[in-house]
Amino acid sequence: MKNAADVVAADLELLCGALRDELPALGGERLLVVGGAGFLGHYLVQTALHWNRTAGAAKPIRVTVWDSYARGVPRWLEALRGDPHLECVRHDITQPLPADMPDFRWVFHAASIASPTYYRRHPIETMDANVGGLRRLLDWADAQRGRGRPAGGLVFFSSSEIYGDPSPDEIPTRETYRGFVSCTGPRACYDESKRYGETLCVNFARTRGVPVKIARPFNNVGPGLKISDRRVLPDFARDVLAGRDIVMLSDGGPKRTFCYVADAVAGYYKILVRGGPGEPYNVGTEAPEISIGELAERVAALARELFGYRGRVVREKPADGEYLTDNPARRCPSIEKARAQLGYEPQVPLDEALRRSLLWYRDHREGDDA
């Protein structure tokens, strides 16, 4: 692979191969991706359209993207506008649903600000999307069931943040762990609204029969995540491509596992089709669990190989005094539940994930908000 186009092509082939049993279940049906212009929408949308072109021509998936486009319309989505099986609608999920909403069979609710930098700037809007927007979709799904037009599945994107800062004996963290989370800290707008969103899902599944499932992403990285997002890998890539030192705004000690987005999106489709109503599923990788410092060194080494990068890794104090408040020391999932119940199995090793990400960022250096 030499460029972003090669990376995306390889990823879409990987996704359609991993989902050979799941994508046909969506054939001939309507799929709604709420927040489809965001990071995860990048492959949630393109996977279905690629399947249409390569295997599903007889019964194509009709994809609708809803997004407020508050952070602009990404280039990849603009490039798809001529696809006959794609509809893009400007809709803010914090507002009432459209009166003419079609009978969607499948729904991803991925409309949420997920970058700590941005959700701390917009805490009310973050909570409104995670709670109010979700409630509107659940009420709609319940009404559809009552009219005899039930949804096939709805996935709510929660977060590994709902676990807070687990104790060492809860690493790897299983779905049964109840969490250690502040309800008033600087991250609480995101963490607690995701937790309450899960409670909504569980009770709509139990009492109303709504087929809603819960995805808990663990540190997804790769194409679609804007270089301006202010999460760790885009920040490192931005430094590399600017030819400056990689700056860490911590001591580099916190540990994470990083899951390549193509592997993660395969997991999300499996949850949509195969997941149990009201059930949460971790989506990530169990190994390697590495420190942020080690991640920075790996990125620097790969950048030297790919681009002749000459910078080094440096540590600086963040200007924001609360930047690291409530930042978990470790984050590593157990994926045994998803593996056993869904057949989920990540395929892309970390160094290859970083390599593909850097190649994609080289061709997507502009990520400023509109």
Order of alpha helices (4+ residues) and beta strands (2+ residues): alpha-beta-alpha-beta-alpha-beta-beta-alpha-alpha-alpha-beta-alpha-beta-beta-alpha-beta-beta-beta-alpha-beta-beta-alpha-beta-beta-alpha-alpha
